[in-house]
Amino acid sequence: MSTNSTSSIASNFLSDLKTQTSDSHKKLEELPVSMSIMSPDMKIEDYTYYLSLMHDVHNDTEGLIFPFFSDLIDDLEQRRKKHLIENDLLFLNSNKTNNEKVFQTEGISTPFALGILYVVEGSTLGGRFILKNVSKLPELSVENGVSYFNGYGDKTGSFWKSFLNFLAEYEQEHNCGEEIIEGAIFAFDNIYKHFDRR
């Protein structure tokens, strides 16, 4: 198979993944809690609550999903973000004492787990847009309270591209696109349920 047709297949899969998850993604973005952090009238309480919810997402991701990829993704340890949320919550004098389950993952496959990871990694890219809004809060600064949304800093784009390359290569090698897409939809839908509780 030529490199051009290989990259075309990868591109088609990534396009299908984005298309087939777009409704779930949009539904999640339209939740009041999601919209609150993009609002020009956002309050510090909204921000703290959102971080607390995302802490649960990352707690599950790092505890349940990361082990699938410990030997597959070279920079996996650099992709941990739970500690960044904990630092932000500490700065905001918010103590997260309990974690709620977001993903029931018993018996899932590696491709399904990869779909979940796609959603969580993608949230880092979106976090850069959110950063612009939350940075306007007088209680926060570039150094304090926004480390989670700062993501990988100026390397966020390259980390995302690196992840997408891994994702596309894994899908091609294992012919598991449908399972990856199912995992991604599962992730969006479960994060939606977790967020839609207020």
Solvent accessible surface area in square Angstrom, and as a share of the most:
residue,aa,sasa,rsa
1,M,174,0.77
2,S,67,0.43
3,T,112,0.65
4,N,123,0.63
5,S,46,0.30
6,T,45,0.26
7,S,64,0.41
8,S,54,0.35
9,I,70,0.35
10,A,15,0.11
11,S,64,0.41
12,N,89,0.46
13,F,15,0.06
14,L,44,0.22
15,S,64,0.41
16,D,69,0.36
17,L,0,0.00
18,K,143,0.61
19,T,94,0.55
20,Q,99,0.44
21,T,3,0.02
22,S,51,0.33
23,D,117,0.61
24,S,16,0.10
25,H,80,0.36
26,K,124,0.53
27,K,98,0.41
28,L,19,0.10
29,E,98,0.44
30,E,95,0.43
31,L,10,0.05
32,P,104,0.65
33,V,9,0.05
34,S,15,0.10
35,M,110,0.49
36,S,22,0.15
37,I,1,0.01
38,M,95,0.42
39,S,32,0.21
40,P,129,0.81
41,D,109,0.57
42,M,16,0.07
43,K,121,0.51
44,I,36,0.18
45,E,107,0.48
46,D,29,0.15
47,Y,0,0.00
48,T,26,0.15
49,Y,52,0.20
50,Y,21,0.08
51,L,0,0.00
52,S,28,0.18
53,L,3,0.02
54,M,7,0.03
55,H,6,0.03
56,D,2,0.01
57,V,0,0.00
58,H,2,0.01
59,N,38,0.20
60,D,8,0.04
61,T,0,0.00
62,E,17,0.07
63,G,49,0.47
64,L,61,0.30
65,I,0,0.00
66,F,7,0.03
67,P,82,0.52
68,F,65,0.27
69,F,0,0.00
70,S,76,0.49
71,D,138,0.71
72,L,79,0.39
73,I,13,0.07
74,D,153,0.79
75,D,30,0.16
76,L,7,0.03
77,E,116,0.52
78,Q,118,0.52
79,R,3,0.01
80,R,75,0.27
81,K,2,0.01
82,K,55,0.23
83,H,91,0.41
84,L,35,0.17
85,I,0,0.00
86,E,72,0.32
87,N,81,0.41
88,D,2,0.01
89,L,4,0.02
90,L,137,0.68
91,F,85,0.36
92,L,29,0.15
93,N,142,0.73
94,S,35,0.22
95,N,127,0.65
96,K,51,0.22
97,T,115,0.67
98,N,94,0.48
99,N,76,0.39
100,E,68,0.30
101,K,109,0.46
102,V,9,0.05
103,F,0,0.00
104,Q,123,0.55
105,T,20,0.12
106,E,179,0.80
107,G,82,0.79
108,I,34,0.17
109,S,39,0.25
110,T,36,0.21
111,P,16,0.10
112,F,34,0.14
113,A,0,0.00
114,L,0,0.00
115,G,0,0.00
116,I,0,0.00
117,L,1,0.00
118,Y,24,0.09
119,V,9,0.05
120,V,4,0.02
121,E,5,0.02
122,G,22,0.21
123,S,40,0.26
124,T,7,0.04
125,L,60,0.30
126,G,30,0.29
127,G,3,0.02
128,R,73,0.27
129,F,127,0.53
130,I,25,0.13
131,L,28,0.14
132,K,138,0.58
133,N,16,0.08
134,V,0,0.00
135,S,46,0.30
136,K,155,0.66
137,L,21,0.11
138,P,125,0.79
139,E,88,0.40
140,L,11,0.06
141,S,43,0.28
142,V,125,0.72
143,E,143,0.64
144,N,66,0.34
145,G,4,0.04
146,V,3,0.02
147,S,39,0.25
148,Y,10,0.04
149,F,5,0.02
150,N,55,0.28
151,G,14,0.14
152,Y,34,0.13
153,G,17,0.16
154,D,140,0.73
155,K,121,0.51
156,T,6,0.04
157,G,36,0.34
158,S,69,0.45
159,F,25,0.10
160,W,41,0.14
161,K,139,0.59
162,S,54,0.35
163,F,2,0.01
164,L,36,0.18
165,N,90,0.46
166,F,39,0.16
167,L,0,0.00
168,A,6,0.05
169,E,111,0.50
170,Y,24,0.09
171,E,18,0.08
172,Q,54,0.24
173,E,137,0.61
174,H,91,0.41
175,N,133,0.68
176,C,12,0.07
177,G,12,0.11
178,E,139,0.62
179,E,67,0.30
180,I,0,0.00
181,I,14,0.07
182,E,93,0.42
183,G,0,0.00
184,A,0,0.00
185,I,55,0.28
186,F,48,0.20
187,A,0,0.00
188,F,14,0.06
189,D,42,0.22
190,N,24,0.12
191,I,7,0.04
192,Y,52,0.20
193,K,132,0.56
194,H,10,0.05
195,F,5,0.02
196,D,78,0.41
197,R,107,0.39
198,R,181,0.66
